[in-house]
Amino acid sequence: MGRKEDRAAKALEKNPIKACNMVQRRFCPDLFNRFGQTVDPRHQGYITYTNRIMLGQLYYKGIAGITSMKDKDMTDKFNNQQIIDNIAAFMGVDLDEYLPHHVTENEYLERLNPDELQKVIQDMVYQLIRRKSFDDVKFMKKWLIIIDGTQLYSGNRRINEKCLECHHNKGKSRKR
């Protein structure tokens, strides 16, 4: 890798959103269109934000590392005018002044049929396979699959004997 490529790679490391947008545009250019094609479960007379905006905001919430939608974290971080303008440009939509509130997003997700999102995922994977996007990373003509089998759980009940645990007492942890 030359100096020019090295400099470009380092610039992307400093801006993960830009890097994710590049990957999304290259491998899934119609992602936001597919979000817009999902069946909207809401009453049509009360809709302010389209499916494209609702699911697009959730997409960028994940990229931004916002883990909770129970509090105002997402609403507070995303309702900065520069962020609103950027997200609107990334998704190719016009937004007035605000992105959807976290309560609106939660109510939307409660009503959205999970099969709608599953169709989007299946279509994306199908397109990636058809375009042979990852053929150069096959090992002995097979794709390697990585599965994350970890799960965070909090509670007093033990799930099973093979479950790894970490107990906290007054800020100090001890493994069991």
C-alpha positions as CSV (number, residue, x, y, z in Angstrom):
1,M,0.0,0.0,0.0
2,G,1.4,3.4,-1.0
3,R,1.3,6.6,1.0
4,K,-1.8,7.8,-0.8
5,E,-3.8,4.7,0.0
6,D,-2.4,4.7,3.6
7,R,-3.5,8.3,4.1
8,A,-7.0,7.5,2.7
9,A,-7.4,4.5,5.0
10,K,-6.3,6.6,8.1
11,A,-8.9,9.2,7.1
12,L,-11.6,6.6,7.1
13,E,-10.6,5.3,10.5
14,K,-11.2,8.8,11.9
15,N,-14.7,8.9,10.4
16,P,-16.5,5.6,10.8
17,I,-19.8,7.0,9.4
18,K,-18.1,7.9,6.2
19,A,-16.5,4.4,6.0
20,C,-19.8,2.7,6.6
21,N,-21.5,4.9,4.0
22,M,-18.9,3.9,1.4
23,V,-19.4,0.2,2.2
24,Q,-23.2,0.6,2.1
25,R,-23.2,2.4,-1.2
26,R,-20.9,-0.1,-2.7
27,F,-22.5,-3.3,-1.6
28,C,-26.1,-2.3,-0.8
29,P,-26.9,0.9,-2.9
30,D,-30.6,0.4,-2.7
31,L,-30.8,-0.2,1.1
32,F,-32.8,2.9,1.8
33,N,-35.2,2.3,-1.1
34,R,-35.8,-1.2,0.3
35,F,-36.6,0.4,3.7
36,G,-39.1,2.6,1.9
37,Q,-40.8,-0.4,0.3
38,T,-41.6,-2.1,3.6
39,V,-45.3,-2.3,4.6
40,D,-46.1,0.6,7.0
41,P,-48.1,-0.7,9.9
42,R,-49.3,2.7,11.1
43,H,-52.5,4.6,10.4
44,Q,-51.9,6.4,7.2
45,G,-53.5,9.6,8.4
46,Y,-51.1,10.2,11.2
47,I,-47.8,9.5,9.4
48,T,-45.2,12.3,9.5
49,Y,-42.0,10.2,8.7
50,T,-41.8,7.6,6.0
51,N,-40.5,4.0,6.5
52,R,-37.3,5.1,4.8
53,I,-36.7,7.7,7.4
54,M,-37.8,5.6,10.4
55,L,-35.6,2.6,9.4
56,G,-32.8,4.8,8.2
57,Q,-32.5,6.6,11.5
58,L,-32.4,3.2,13.2
59,Y,-29.6,2.1,10.8
60,Y,-27.5,5.2,11.7
61,K,-28.3,4.8,15.4
62,G,-26.6,1.4,15.2
63,I,-23.6,2.8,13.4
64,A,-23.3,5.6,15.9
65,G,-23.1,3.1,18.7
66,I,-26.3,4.2,20.5
67,T,-27.4,1.1,22.3
68,S,-30.6,2.2,24.0
69,M,-33.9,3.6,22.8
70,K,-35.5,3.6,26.2
71,D,-34.2,7.1,27.1
72,K,-33.7,10.3,25.2
73,D,-30.1,9.4,24.1
74,M,-30.9,8.9,20.5
75,T,-33.3,11.9,20.3
76,D,-30.8,14.2,22.0
77,K,-27.8,13.1,19.9
78,F,-29.6,13.1,16.5
79,N,-31.5,16.4,16.8
80,N,-28.6,18.6,16.0
81,Q,-29.1,20.4,12.7
82,Q,-25.8,19.3,11.2
83,I,-26.6,15.7,12.0
84,I,-30.1,16.0,10.6
85,D,-28.7,17.5,7.4
86,N,-26.1,14.7,7.1
87,I,-28.6,11.9,7.7
88,A,-31.0,13.4,5.2
89,A,-28.2,13.6,2.6
90,F,-27.1,10.0,3.3
91,M,-30.6,8.7,2.9
92,G,-31.5,10.9,0.0
93,V,-34.6,12.5,1.6
94,D,-35.7,15.9,2.7
95,L,-36.1,16.5,6.4
96,D,-37.6,19.7,7.9
97,E,-36.3,20.3,11.4
98,Y,-36.3,17.1,13.3
99,L,-35.8,13.4,13.1
100,P,-38.3,11.0,14.7
101,H,-38.4,11.0,18.5
102,H,-37.3,7.8,20.3
103,V,-40.9,7.2,21.5
104,T,-42.1,7.4,17.9
105,E,-39.4,4.9,16.8
106,N,-40.3,2.5,19.6
107,E,-44.0,2.6,18.8
108,Y,-43.2,2.1,15.1
109,L,-41.0,-1.0,15.9
110,E,-43.7,-2.5,18.1
111,R,-46.1,-2.5,15.1
112,L,-43.6,-3.3,12.3
113,N,-43.8,-6.9,11.2
114,P,-40.3,-8.5,11.6
115,D,-40.8,-10.4,8.4
116,E,-40.5,-7.0,6.6
117,L,-37.0,-6.5,7.8
118,Q,-36.2,-10.1,7.2
119,K,-37.1,-9.6,3.5
120,V,-34.7,-6.7,3.3
121,I,-31.9,-8.7,4.8
122,Q,-32.6,-11.7,2.5
123,D,-32.7,-9.5,-0.6
124,M,-29.4,-7.9,0.4
125,V,-27.7,-11.2,0.9
126,Y,-29.2,-12.5,-2.3
127,Q,-27.8,-9.5,-4.2
128,L,-24.3,-9.9,-2.6
129,I,-24.2,-13.6,-3.6
130,R,-25.5,-12.9,-7.1
131,R,-22.8,-10.2,-7.7
132,K,-20.2,-12.5,-6.2
133,S,-19.1,-9.7,-3.9
134,F,-17.2,-11.9,-1.5
135,D,-15.9,-14.6,-3.8
136,D,-12.3,-13.5,-3.3
137,V,-12.5,-14.2,0.4
138,K,-13.6,-17.8,0.1
139,F,-11.3,-20.5,1.6
140,M,-11.1,-23.7,-0.4
141,K,-14.1,-22.6,-2.4
142,K,-16.2,-22.2,0.8
143,W,-17.3,-19.1,2.7
144,L,-16.2,-18.8,6.2
145,I,-19.0,-17.8,8.6
146,I,-18.4,-16.2,12.0
147,I,-21.1,-16.5,14.5
148,D,-21.2,-14.4,17.6
149,G,-22.7,-16.6,20.3
150,T,-22.4,-14.2,23.2
151,Q,-25.2,-12.6,25.0
152,L,-25.5,-10.1,27.7
153,Y,-27.8,-11.1,30.5
154,S,-28.5,-9.4,33.8
155,G,-30.4,-11.1,36.6
156,N,-30.3,-13.2,39.7
157,R,-31.3,-16.5,38.0
158,R,-28.6,-18.7,36.5
159,I,-29.3,-19.6,32.9
160,N,-27.4,-22.9,32.9
161,E,-24.3,-24.6,34.1
162,K,-22.2,-23.8,31.1
163,C,-23.0,-20.1,31.1
164,L,-20.0,-17.7,31.9
165,E,-20.8,-15.3,34.7
166,C,-19.3,-12.3,36.2
167,H,-20.6,-11.1,39.6
168,H,-20.2,-7.5,40.9
169,N,-20.0,-6.6,44.5
170,K,-19.6,-2.9,45.4
171,G,-17.9,-2.1,42.1
172,K,-15.4,-5.0,42.3
173,S,-15.9,-8.0,40.0
174,R,-15.0,-11.6,40.6
175,K,-15.4,-14.3,38.0
176,R,-17.0,-17.6,38.7
